[in-house]
Amino acid sequence: MRILLHGINYSPELTGIGKYSGEMAEWLAARGHGVRVVTAPPYYPAWRVRTDYRAWSYKTEPGNEPDDVRVYRCPIYVPRRPSGNTRLLHLGSFMLSSLPIMLSQAQWRPDVVLTVEPTLLSSIAGLTTARLAEAVAWLHVQDFEVDAAFGLGLLPGEGRAHRLAEVLDRRTMCLFDRISTVSEKMMQRLPEKGVPIEKTVMFPNWVDTDVIAPLPGVSRLRQQLGLGTERVVLMYAGNMGMKQGLELLPLLAQEFAPDPRIHFVFCGDGAYHAQLAGMVRGAANVTMLPLQPFDRLNDLLNAADIHLLPQRPDAADLVMPSKLTGMLASGRPVIATAAPGTQVALALGSCGIAVPPLDNSALFAAVRTLADEPQMRHALGVAARAHAVEHLGRERVLERFEAELQAAVAKRRSADGA
C-alpha cells in the first residue's frame, strides 16, 4: 500500500501523538509499504521548535534508503505561551502551510490518506487529497480536540461559536471513509457524533514491551538520583500541560513532606512546567527532571515504585493518556484520578488505584496504602505488566491496524471496479 500520513506531530518528538505517529509510519515502512508524512517541525511538548529545525520554512527529509519514510515539514506558528486563541492560530498556520503539500501528493496516488486529530482543522486537506487520489480517507482520533477545547475552558463554553464548532466537527467526521480512535469509551462517542458504527475502528496506542520492561535490578537513574531502595518513589513522567491536572502534584508533595520514606520525581516538559517547578521549588522531597531521551525511558520508568496519572475530570474520555502504556509495561502500579466507569479507571482494573477527581483525601489515602504495602505494589505491578503484554504490545496492535487498512483499501478497489 501507499500511505500518506497528515498530522501536526511526528518524530523526533518524544512524547504524545508525535511518538506514536512516528513509530507507526516507520513500522509500516519496514513492512514494505510506501509511507509519506506531511507534518510540522518538532516542537512538542516544550512548545519550542527544536534548534536544528526552522519554524517558518519547508523541508523535505527523503530518508537514506528507498523504503524509508519521506517526511515533508511545513511552516508553523508556535506560541510561547499557548492559550485558546493562540492555539487556534497555531493549528490554522499548519492547516494553511500543509494544504499545498498535501494536494501535491495526490499525484503519488496513495491508497490511504490518514489524517491524525489533532488537528481536525487539517481534515479538509486530507479529505480533498483522498478524493483527488481516489484513496481511502481515514481519520485517526487521538484527542477529541473540539470537545476538549471547550470542556477544558481553552475556548468559551457557550454561544454560537461553540455550536458552530460542534456542527462542523460532526459533519467533517462523517465525510471520512473510516475513523479510528484509541479507547473503547472514545469509540462509543463516535456514533454520538453521527458516525456510522461500521466506519469505526479500534486502534489503541501501544508500547514496545521488549524495550519497556521491568529491570532485574535497581534502575541506574534511581541510583544516580541517590534514591535508595528504602525510599518509595512516586513519579509523574510526561507532558506537563493543561489536560493533566498537575496542580495535584505540589499538594501531594506538601502532604507527604513529613514522611522521609516518600520521594517524588516529576519529569517532563510543557506549558505548565515553569509553574509546576515554581510551586515545588525548595521542596526536599521533590526532584524535577527534564524530558529524558528515549534510550533512558526504561530506566526512568523503572526508577518509580508508583506511577502517578493525574487527569482533569473535564478531559475524561475526550483523550486517553498515552503515557499510561509505558507505565503499565514497566510493571509498576498506577494511581490515577479518574471517575468510576471512565476509560482510565477501566484500564487500570487490577493494575492500580483510581480515585475520584477532586477528592484529595482519597488520593492521599491511595498513596499511603501503596506506600505502606510493598506486596500490594508488587501484585499490582505484575498485573500491569501482564495487561501491557497481552493487550498493548506494539506488534499485535499494529498488525491489526495494518489488516484494517488493507481491508479498507480492498473494499474501495472493489467498489471502484464494480
TORKOL-4160 file (C-alpha; in steps of 0.2 Angstrom, whole numbers, padded with zeros to 4 digits, m for minus):
418
<pt num="1" X="0000" Y="0000" Z="0000"/>
<pt num="2" X="0004" Y="0018" Z="m0002"/>
<pt num="3" X="0000" Y="0028" Z="0014"/>
<pt num="4" X="0000" Y="0047" Z="0016"/>
<pt num="5" X="0000" Y="0052" Z="0034"/>
<pt num="6" X="m0005" Y="0070" Z="0038"/>
<pt num="7" X="m0003" Y="0076" Z="0056"/>
<pt num="8" X="0005" Y="0091" Z="0066"/>
<pt num="9" X="0015" Y="0080" Z="0077"/>
<pt num="10" X="0028" Y="0067" Z="0072"/>
<pt num="11" X="0045" Y="0060" Z="0076"/>
<pt num="12" X="0058" Y="0065" Z="0083"/>
<pt num="13" X="0045" Y="0071" Z="0096"/>
<pt num="14" X="0047" Y="0060" Z="0112"/>
<pt num="15" X="0030" Y="0061" Z="0119"/>
<pt num="16" X="0012" Y="0060" Z="0115"/>
<pt num="17" X="0005" Y="0059" Z="0097"/>
<pt num="18" X="0021" Y="0063" Z="0088"/>
<pt num="19" X="0029" Y="0047" Z="0096"/>
<pt num="20" X="0015" Y="0036" Z="0090"/>
<pt num="21" X="0014" Y="0043" Z="0073"/>
<pt num="22" X="0032" Y="0041" Z="0070"/>
<pt num="23" X="0033" Y="0023" Z="0076"/>
<pt num="24" X="0018" Y="0018" Z="0066"/>
<pt num="25" X="0025" Y="0026" Z="0050"/>
<pt num="26" X="0042" Y="0018" Z="0052"/>
<pt num="27" X="0033" Y="0001" Z="0056"/>
<pt num="28" X="0023" Y="0002" Z="0041"/>
<pt num="29" X="0038" Y="0006" Z="0030"/>
<pt num="30" X="0048" Y="m0008" Z="0037"/>
<pt num="31" X="0033" Y="m0020" Z="0032"/>
<pt num="32" X="0036" Y="m0014" Z="0014"/>
<pt num="33" X="0023" Y="m0001" Z="0012"/>
<pt num="34" X="0026" Y="0016" Z="0004"/>
<pt num="35" X="0024" Y="0029" Z="0018"/>
<pt num="36" X="0025" Y="0048" Z="0016"/>
<pt num="37" X="0022" Y="0061" Z="0030"/>
<pt num="38" X="0016" Y="0079" Z="0030"/>
<pt num="39" X="0019" Y="0087" Z="0046"/>
<pt num="40" X="0027" Y="0101" Z="0056"/>
<pt num="41" X="0044" Y="0103" Z="0063"/>
<pt num="42" X="0046" Y="0095" Z="0081"/>
<pt num="43" X="0040" Y="0107" Z="0094"/>
<pt num="44" X="0031" Y="0097" Z="0107"/>
<pt num="45" X="0029" Y="0096" Z="0122"/>
<pt num="46" X="0041" Y="0111" Z="0125"/>
<pt num="47" X="0031" Y="0122" Z="0113"/>
<pt num="48" X="0048" Y="0127" Z="0105"/>
<pt num="49" X="0054" Y="0122" Z="0088"/>
<pt num="50" X="0069" Y="0112" Z="0090"/>
<pt num="51" X="0085" Y="0122" Z="0087"/>
<pt num="52" X="0090" Y="0110" Z="0072"/>
<pt num="53" X="0074" Y="0114" Z="0063"/>
<pt num="54" X="0066" Y="0130" Z="0057"/>
<pt num="55" X="0048" Y="0135" Z="0061"/>
<pt num="56" X="0045" Y="0146" Z="0045"/>
<pt num="57" X="0052" Y="0136" Z="0031"/>
<pt num="58" X="0048" Y="0120" Z="0021"/>
<pt num="59" X="0060" Y="0105" Z="0022"/>
<pt num="60" X="0060" Y="0088" Z="0015"/>
<pt num="61" X="0068" Y="0073" Z="0023"/>
<pt num="62" X="0069" Y="0060" Z="0009"/>
<pt num="63" X="0077" Y="0046" Z="0020"/>
<pt num="64" X="0093" Y="0037" Z="0017"/>
<pt num="65" X="0085" Y="0021" Z="0009"/>
<pt num="66" X="0072" Y="0018" Z="m0004"/>
<pt num="67" X="0060" Y="0011" Z="0009"/>
<pt num="68" X="0062" Y="0025" Z="0022"/>
<pt num="69" X="0048" Y="0036" Z="0026"/>
<pt num="70" X="0048" Y="0053" Z="0016"/>
<pt num="71" X="0044" Y="0067" Z="0028"/>
<pt num="72" X="0038" Y="0084" Z="0022"/>
<pt num="73" X="0040" Y="0098" Z="0036"/>
<pt num="74" X="0028" Y="0113" Z="0034"/>
<pt num="75" X="0030" Y="0130" Z="0042"/>
<pt num="76" X="0020" Y="0133" Z="0058"/>
<pt num="77" X="0017" Y="0146" Z="0071"/>
<pt num="78" X="0021" Y="0140" Z="0089"/>
<pt num="79" X="0015" Y="0152" Z="0103"/>
<pt num="80" X="0027" Y="0153" Z="0118"/>
<pt num="81" X="0013" Y="0153" Z="0130"/>
<pt num="82" X="m0002" Y="0143" Z="0122"/>
<pt num="83" X="m0019" Y="0149" Z="0125"/>
<pt num="84" X="m0036" Y="0146" Z="0117"/>
<pt num="85" X="m0034" Y="0160" Z="0104"/>
<pt num="86" X="m0015" Y="0157" Z="0101"/>
<pt num="87" X="m0018" Y="0138" Z="0099"/>
<pt num="88" X="m0031" Y="0142" Z="0085"/>
<pt num="89" X="m0018" Y="0152" Z="0076"/>
<pt num="90" X="m0005" Y="0138" Z="0079"/>
<pt num="91" X="m0017" Y="0125" Z="0071"/>
<pt num="92" X="m0023" Y="0137" Z="0057"/>
<pt num="93" X="m0005" Y="0140" Z="0052"/>
<pt num="94" X="m0001" Y="0122" Z="0049"/>
<pt num="95" X="m0018" Y="0119" Z="0040"/>
<pt num="96" X="m0013" Y="0133" Z="0028"/>
<pt num="97" X="0005" Y="0128" Z="0026"/>
<pt num="98" X="0002" Y="0110" Z="0024"/>
<pt num="99" X="m0013" Y="0111" Z="0011"/>
<pt num="100" X="m0002" Y="0114" Z="m0005"/>
<pt num="101" X="0010" Y="0100" Z="0000"/>
<pt num="102" X="m0005" Y="0088" Z="0003"/>
<pt num="103" X="m0013" Y="0092" Z="m0013"/>
<pt num="104" X="0003" Y="0089" Z="m0022"/>
<pt num="105" X="0004" Y="0072" Z="m0015"/>
<pt num="106" X="m0012" Y="0066" Z="m0024"/>
<pt num="107" X="0000" Y="0063" Z="m0040"/>
<pt num="108" X="0008" Y="0050" Z="m0029"/>
<pt num="109" X="m0008" Y="0041" Z="m0029"/>
<pt num="110" X="m0009" Y="0035" Z="m0011"/>
<pt num="111" X="m0021" Y="0021" Z="m0007"/>
<pt num="112" X="m0024" Y="0028" Z="0010"/>
<pt num="113" X="m0024" Y="0046" Z="0016"/>
<pt num="114" X="m0023" Y="0045" Z="0035"/>
<pt num="115" X="m0027" Y="0062" Z="0045"/>
<pt num="116" X="m0022" Y="0062" Z="0063"/>
<pt num="117" X="m0033" Y="0073" Z="0075"/>
<pt num="118" X="m0027" Y="0084" Z="0082"/>
<pt num="119" X="m0029" Y="0094" Z="0071"/>
<pt num="120" X="m0046" Y="0092" Z="0064"/>
<pt num="121" X="m0043" Y="0109" Z="0055"/>
<pt num="122" X="m0032" Y="0099" Z="0043"/>
<pt num="123" X="m0046" Y="0087" Z="0038"/>
<pt num="124" X="m0050" Y="0097" Z="0023"/>
<pt num="125" X="m0033" Y="0094" Z="0016"/>
<pt num="126" X="m0034" Y="0075" Z="0020"/>
<pt num="127" X="m0052" Y="0073" Z="0013"/>
<pt num="128" X="m0048" Y="0083" Z="m0003"/>
<pt num="129" X="m0032" Y="0074" Z="m0006"/>
<pt num="130" X="m0040" Y="0057" Z="m0004"/>
<pt num="131" X="m0054" Y="0061" Z="m0016"/>
<pt num="132" X="m0042" Y="0068" Z="m0029"/>
<pt num="133" X="m0031" Y="0052" Z="m0027"/>
<pt num="134" X="m0047" Y="0040" Z="m0026"/>
<pt num="135" X="m0040" Y="0034" Z="m0009"/>
<pt num="136" X="m0047" Y="0029" Z="0007"/>
<pt num="137" X="m0050" Y="0044" Z="0018"/>
<pt num="138" X="m0045" Y="0039" Z="0036"/>
<pt num="139" X="m0046" Y="0049" Z="0052"/>
<pt num="140" X="m0037" Y="0044" Z="0067"/>
<pt num="141" X="m0043" Y="0052" Z="0083"/>
<pt num="142" X="m0030" Y="0054" Z="0097"/>
<pt num="143" X="m0040" Y="0068" Z="0105"/>
<pt num="144" X="m0057" Y="0074" Z="0103"/>
<pt num="145" X="m0050" Y="0091" Z="0102"/>
<pt num="146" X="m0065" Y="0102" Z="0099"/>
<pt num="147" X="m0074" Y="0094" Z="0114"/>
<pt num="148" X="m0058" Y="0095" Z="0124"/>
<pt num="149" X="m0055" Y="0113" Z="0120"/>
<pt num="150" X="m0072" Y="0119" Z="0126"/>
<pt num="151" X="m0073" Y="0106" Z="0140"/>
<pt num="152" X="m0056" Y="0112" Z="0147"/>
<pt num="153" X="m0061" Y="0130" Z="0145"/>
<pt num="154" X="m0047" Y="0134" Z="0132"/>
<pt num="155" X="m0062" Y="0141" Z="0122"/>
<pt num="156" X="m0078" Y="0149" Z="0128"/>
<pt num="157" X="m0090" Y="0135" Z="0133"/>
<pt num="158" X="m0106" Y="0144" Z="0127"/>
<pt num="159" X="m0113" Y="0153" Z="0112"/>
<pt num="160" X="m0114" Y="0152" Z="0093"/>
<pt num="161" X="m0095" Y="0148" Z="0091"/>
<pt num="162" X="m0097" Y="0133" Z="0102"/>
<pt num="163" X="m0112" Y="0127" Z="0092"/>
<pt num="164" X="m0104" Y="0130" Z="0075"/>
<pt num="165" X="m0089" Y="0121" Z="0080"/>
<pt num="166" X="m0099" Y="0106" Z="0086"/>
<pt num="167" X="m0108" Y="0105" Z="0069"/>
<pt num="168" X="m0093" Y="0107" Z="0059"/>
<pt num="169" X="m0084" Y="0093" Z="0070"/>
<pt num="170" X="m0099" Y="0081" Z="0067"/>
<pt num="171" X="m0101" Y="0084" Z="0048"/>
<pt num="172" X="m0082" Y="0083" Z="0045"/>
<pt num="173" X="m0080" Y="0067" Z="0053"/>
<pt num="174" X="m0095" Y="0059" Z="0044"/>
<pt num="175" X="m0086" Y="0063" Z="0027"/>
<pt num="176" X="m0072" Y="0051" Z="0031"/>
<pt num="177" X="m0072" Y="0033" Z="0025"/>
<pt num="178" X="m0065" Y="0026" Z="0041"/>
<pt num="179" X="m0062" Y="0033" Z="0058"/>
<pt num="180" X="m0052" Y="0025" Z="0072"/>
<pt num="181" X="m0048" Y="0030" Z="0089"/>
<pt num="182" X="m0038" Y="0024" Z="0104"/>
<pt num="183" X="m0051" Y="0018" Z="0118"/>
<pt num="184" X="m0067" Y="0010" Z="0120"/>
<pt num="185" X="m0075" Y="0025" Z="0128"/>
<pt num="186" X="m0069" Y="0036" Z="0113"/>
<pt num="187" X="m0076" Y="0023" Z="0101"/>
<pt num="188" X="m0093" Y="0025" Z="0109"/>
<pt num="189" X="m0093" Y="0043" Z="0107"/>
<pt num="190" X="m0091" Y="0042" Z="0088"/>
<pt num="191" X="m0109" Y="0036" Z="0085"/>
<pt num="192" X="m0115" Y="0050" Z="0096"/>
<pt num="193" X="m0107" Y="0062" Z="0083"/>
<pt num="194" X="m0117" Y="0053" Z="0069"/>
<pt num="195" X="m0103" Y="0042" Z="0063"/>
<pt num="196" X="m0110" Y="0025" Z="0057"/>
<pt num="197" X="m0103" Y="0011" Z="0068"/>
<pt num="198" X="m0097" Y="0001" Z="0053"/>
<pt num="199" X="m0085" Y="0015" Z="0049"/>
<pt num="200" X="m0077" Y="0014" Z="0066"/>
<pt num="201" X="m0061" Y="0005" Z="0070"/>
<pt num="202" X="m0052" Y="0002" Z="0087"/>
<pt num="203" X="m0034" Y="0007" Z="0086"/>
<pt num="204" X="m0026" Y="0009" Z="0103"/>
<pt num="205" X="m0009" Y="0016" Z="0107"/>
<pt num="206" X="0004" Y="0003" Z="0111"/>
<pt num="207" X="0020" Y="0000" Z="0119"/>
<pt num="208" X="0036" Y="m0010" Z="0114"/>
<pt num="209" X="0036" Y="m0022" Z="0128"/>
<pt num="210" X="0053" Y="m0028" Z="0124"/>
<pt num="211" X="0060" Y="m0010" Z="0126"/>
<pt num="212" X="0050" Y="m0005" Z="0141"/>
<pt num="213" X="0050" Y="m0019" Z="0154"/>
<pt num="214" X="0054" Y="m0022" Z="0172"/>
<pt num="215" X="0073" Y="m0022" Z="0176"/>
<pt num="216" X="0081" Y="m0036" Z="0186"/>
<pt num="217" X="0090" Y="m0024" Z="0197"/>
<pt num="218" X="0089" Y="m0006" Z="0203"/>
<pt num="219" X="0087" Y="0007" Z="0189"/>
<pt num="220" X="0103" Y="0017" Z="0186"/>
<pt num="221" X="0094" Y="0033" Z="0185"/>
<pt num="222" X="0087" Y="0030" Z="0203"/>
<pt num="223" X="0105" Y="0026" Z="0209"/>
<pt num="224" X="0111" Y="0042" Z="0201"/>
<pt num="225" X="0097" Y="0052" Z="0210"/>
<pt num="226" X="0103" Y="0045" Z="0226"/>
<pt num="227" X="0086" Y="0037" Z="0230"/>
<pt num="228" X="0090" Y="0021" Z="0239"/>
<pt num="229" X="0078" Y="0005" Z="0240"/>
<pt num="230" X="0071" Y="0011" Z="0256"/>
<pt num="231" X="0063" Y="0026" Z="0248"/>
<pt num="232" X="0046" Y="0024" Z="0240"/>
<pt num="233" X="0047" Y="0034" Z="0224"/>
<pt num="234" X="0031" Y="0041" Z="0216"/>
<pt num="235" X="0034" Y="0048" Z="0198"/>
<pt num="236" X="0025" Y="0058" Z="0186"/>
<pt num="237" X="0033" Y="0057" Z="0169"/>
<pt num="238" X="0026" Y="0065" Z="0153"/>
<pt num="239" X="0019" Y="0081" Z="0145"/>
<pt num="240" X="0016" Y="0095" Z="0158"/>
<pt num="241" X="0001" Y="0103" Z="0150"/>
<pt num="242" X="m0017" Y="0109" Z="0154"/>
<pt num="243" X="m0025" Y="0092" Z="0152"/>
<pt num="244" X="m0015" Y="0083" Z="0165"/>
<pt num="245" X="m0022" Y="0091" Z="0182"/>
<pt num="246" X="m0004" Y="0093" Z="0188"/>
<pt num="247" X="m0009" Y="0106" Z="0201"/>
<pt num="248" X="m0012" Y="0090" Z="0212"/>
<pt num="249" X="0007" Y="0086" Z="0212"/>
<pt num="250" X="0013" Y="0100" Z="0223"/>
<pt num="251" X="m0002" Y="0096" Z="0235"/>
<pt num="252" X="0005" Y="0078" Z="0236"/>
<pt num="253" X="0022" Y="0084" Z="0240"/>
<pt num="254" X="0016" Y="0095" Z="0253"/>
<pt num="255" X="0005" Y="0082" Z="0261"/>
<pt num="256" X="0019" Y="0069" Z="0262"/>
<pt num="257" X="0034" Y="0081" Z="0266"/>
<pt num="258" X="0034" Y="0074" Z="0284"/>
<pt num="259" X="0037" Y="0056" Z="0278"/>
<pt num="260" X="0055" Y="0053" Z="0275"/>
<pt num="261" X="0052" Y="0037" Z="0265"/>
<pt num="262" X="0042" Y="0046" Z="0251"/>
<pt num="263" X="0050" Y="0055" Z="0237"/>
<pt num="264" X="0043" Y="0062" Z="0221"/>
<pt num="265" X="0050" Y="0063" Z="0204"/>
<pt num="266" X="0042" Y="0075" Z="0191"/>
<pt num="267" X="0049" Y="0073" Z="0174"/>
<pt num="268" X="0044" Y="0081" Z="0158"/>
<pt num="269" X="0041" Y="0097" Z="0149"/>
<pt num="270" X="0026" Y="0108" Z="0143"/>
<pt num="271" X="0016" Y="0123" Z="0145"/>
<pt num="272" X="0014" Y="0120" Z="0164"/>
<pt num="273" X="0032" Y="0116" Z="0168"/>
<pt num="274" X="0038" Y="0133" Z="0174"/>
<pt num="275" X="0023" Y="0135" Z="0185"/>
<pt num="276" X="0025" Y="0117" Z="0192"/>
<pt num="277" X="0043" Y="0120" Z="0195"/>
<pt num="278" X="0040" Y="0136" Z="0204"/>
<pt num="279" X="0027" Y="0128" Z="0216"/>
<pt num="280" X="0039" Y="0114" Z="0221"/>
<pt num="281" X="0055" Y="0124" Z="0222"/>
<pt num="282" X="0064" Y="0121" Z="0238"/>
<pt num="283" X="0054" Y="0105" Z="0242"/>
<pt num="284" X="0066" Y="0092" Z="0249"/>
<pt num="285" X="0055" Y="0078" Z="0244"/>
<pt num="286" X="0054" Y="0083" Z="0225"/>
<pt num="287" X="0066" Y="0080" Z="0211"/>
<pt num="288" X="0062" Y="0089" Z="0195"/>
<pt num="289" X="0070" Y="0081" Z="0179"/>
<pt num="290" X="0069" Y="0087" Z="0161"/>
<pt num="291" X="0062" Y="0077" Z="0147"/>
<pt num="292" X="0073" Y="0061" Z="0145"/>
<pt num="293" X="0079" Y="0054" Z="0129"/>
<pt num="294" X="0070" Y="0038" Z="0123"/>
<pt num="295" X="0086" Y="0027" Z="0127"/>
<pt num="296" X="0084" Y="0032" Z="0145"/>
<pt num="297" X="0065" Y="0030" Z="0146"/>
<pt num="298" X="0065" Y="0012" Z="0153"/>
<pt num="299" X="0077" Y="0017" Z="0167"/>
<pt num="300" X="0066" Y="0032" Z="0171"/>
<pt num="301" X="0050" Y="0022" Z="0172"/>
<pt num="302" X="0059" Y="0008" Z="0182"/>
<pt num="303" X="0065" Y="0021" Z="0194"/>
<pt num="304" X="0047" Y="0023" Z="0201"/>
<pt num="305" X="0039" Y="0012" Z="0214"/>
<pt num="306" X="0022" Y="0020" Z="0210"/>
<pt num="307" X="0017" Y="0030" Z="0194"/>
<pt num="308" X="0005" Y="0045" Z="0196"/>
<pt num="309" X="m0008" Y="0049" Z="0182"/>
<pt num="310" X="m0017" Y="0065" Z="0187"/>
<pt num="311" X="m0031" Y="0070" Z="0175"/>
<pt num="312" X="m0043" Y="0084" Z="0174"/>
<pt num="313" X="m0061" Y="0077" Z="0176"/>
<pt num="314" X="m0067" Y="0088" Z="0161"/>
<pt num="315" X="m0055" Y="0079" Z="0150"/>
<pt num="316" X="m0061" Y="0061" Z="0154"/>
<pt num="317" X="m0064" Y="0051" Z="0139"/>
<pt num="318" X="m0060" Y="0065" Z="0127"/>
<pt num="319" X="m0042" Y="0060" Z="0127"/>
<pt num="320" X="m0033" Y="0044" Z="0133"/>
<pt num="321" X="m0016" Y="0047" Z="0141"/>
<pt num="322" X="m0003" Y="0040" Z="0130"/>
<pt num="323" X="0009" Y="0039" Z="0144"/>
<pt num="324" X="m0001" Y="0025" Z="0153"/>
<pt num="325" X="0005" Y="0012" Z="0141"/>
<pt num="326" X="0023" Y="0014" Z="0147"/>
<pt num="327" X="0018" Y="0015" Z="0165"/>
<pt num="328" X="0010" Y="m0002" Z="0164"/>
<pt num="329" X="0024" Y="m0010" Z="0153"/>
<pt num="330" X="0036" Y="m0005" Z="0167"/>
<pt num="331" X="0027" Y="m0017" Z="0179"/>
<pt num="332" X="0023" Y="m0003" Z="0192"/>
<pt num="333" X="0006" Y="0001" Z="0199"/>
<pt num="334" X="m0003" Y="0017" Z="0194"/>
<pt num="335" X="m0013" Y="0029" Z="0205"/>
<pt num="336" X="m0024" Y="0039" Z="0193"/>
<pt num="337" X="m0038" Y="0052" Z="0196"/>
<pt num="338" X="m0052" Y="0045" Z="0186"/>
<pt num="339" X="m0070" Y="0043" Z="0190"/>
<pt num="340" X="m0078" Y="0026" Z="0190"/>
<pt num="341" X="m0083" Y="0020" Z="0173"/>
<pt num="342" X="m0071" Y="0031" Z="0163"/>
<pt num="343" X="m0058" Y="0023" Z="0152"/>
<pt num="344" X="m0043" Y="0026" Z="0163"/>
<pt num="345" X="m0052" Y="0018" Z="0178"/>
<pt num="346" X="m0057" Y="0003" Z="0167"/>
<pt num="347" X="m0040" Y="0002" Z="0160"/>
<pt num="348" X="m0032" Y="0001" Z="0177"/>
<pt num="349" X="m0043" Y="m0013" Z="0183"/>
<pt num="350" X="m0031" Y="m0023" Z="0194"/>
<pt num="351" X="m0016" Y="m0013" Z="0189"/>
<pt num="352" X="m0018" Y="0001" Z="0201"/>
<pt num="353" X="m0030" Y="0013" Z="0210"/>
<pt num="354" X="m0042" Y="0025" Z="0203"/>
<pt num="355" X="m0048" Y="0039" Z="0214"/>
<pt num="356" X="m0062" Y="0051" Z="0210"/>
<pt num="357" X="m0055" Y="0068" Z="0203"/>
<pt num="358" X="m0055" Y="0082" Z="0215"/>
<pt num="359" X="m0056" Y="0070" Z="0230"/>
<pt num="360" X="m0039" Y="0074" Z="0238"/>
<pt num="361" X="m0042" Y="0064" Z="0254"/>
<pt num="362" X="m0045" Y="0049" Z="0243"/>
<pt num="363" X="m0029" Y="0052" Z="0233"/>
<pt num="364" X="m0019" Y="0054" Z="0249"/>
<pt num="365" X="m0026" Y="0038" Z="0256"/>
<pt num="366" X="m0021" Y="0029" Z="0240"/>
<pt num="367" X="m0003" Y="0035" Z="0241"/>
<pt num="368" X="m0002" Y="0030" Z="0259"/>
<pt num="369" X="m0010" Y="0012" Z="0256"/>
<pt num="370" X="0003" Y="0008" Z="0242"/>
<pt num="371" X="0017" Y="0016" Z="0251"/>
<pt num="372" X="0014" Y="0005" Z="0266"/>
<pt num="373" X="0010" Y="m0011" Z="0256"/>
<pt num="374" X="0025" Y="m0017" Z="0246"/>
<pt num="375" X="0017" Y="m0034" Z="0242"/>
<pt num="376" X="0002" Y="m0025" Z="0236"/>
<pt num="377" X="0013" Y="m0014" Z="0225"/>
<pt num="378" X="0021" Y="m0029" Z="0218"/>
<pt num="379" X="0005" Y="m0038" Z="0214"/>
<pt num="380" X="m0002" Y="m0023" Z="0205"/>
<pt num="381" X="0014" Y="m0021" Z="0195"/>
<pt num="382" X="0014" Y="m0039" Z="0190"/>
<pt num="383" X="m0004" Y="m0037" Z="0184"/>
<pt num="384" X="0000" Y="m0021" Z="0175"/>
<pt num="385" X="0014" Y="m0029" Z="0165"/>
<pt num="386" X="0003" Y="m0044" Z="0161"/>
<pt num="387" X="m0010" Y="m0032" Z="0154"/>
<pt num="388" X="0003" Y="m0022" Z="0144"/>
<pt num="389" X="0010" Y="m0038" Z="0136"/>
<pt num="390" X="m0007" Y="m0045" Z="0132"/>
<pt num="391" X="m0017" Y="m0030" Z="0126"/>
<pt num="392" X="m0004" Y="m0016" Z="0121"/>
<pt num="393" X="0010" Y="m0025" Z="0113"/>
<pt num="394" X="0016" Y="m0015" Z="0098"/>
<pt num="395" X="0017" Y="m0029" Z="0085"/>
<pt num="396" X="m0001" Y="m0035" Z="0090"/>
<pt num="397" X="m0009" Y="m0018" Z="0089"/>
<pt num="398" X="0000" Y="m0013" Z="0073"/>
<pt num="399" X="m0003" Y="m0029" Z="0064"/>
<pt num="400" X="m0022" Y="m0027" Z="0067"/>
<pt num="401" X="m0021" Y="m0010" Z="0061"/>
<pt num="402" X="m0012" Y="m0015" Z="0045"/>
<pt num="403" X="m0026" Y="m0028" Z="0042"/>
<pt num="404" X="m0039" Y="m0014" Z="0044"/>
<pt num="405" X="m0030" Y="m0003" Z="0032"/>
<pt num="406" X="m0029" Y="m0017" Z="0019"/>
<pt num="407" X="m0047" Y="m0022" Z="0021"/>
<pt num="408" X="m0052" Y="m0004" Z="0018"/>
<pt num="409" X="m0041" Y="m0002" Z="0003"/>
<pt num="410" X="m0048" Y="m0019" Z="m0004"/>
<pt num="411" X="m0066" Y="m0013" Z="m0002"/>
<pt num="412" X="m0063" Y="0003" Z="m0011"/>
<pt num="413" X="m0054" Y="m0005" Z="m0025"/>
<pt num="414" X="m0069" Y="m0017" Z="m0027"/>
<pt num="415" X="m0081" Y="m0003" Z="m0027"/>
<pt num="416" X="m0071" Y="0006" Z="m0040"/>
<pt num="417" X="m0071" Y="m0009" Z="m0051"/>
<pt num="418" X="m0089" Y="m0013" Z="m0049"/>
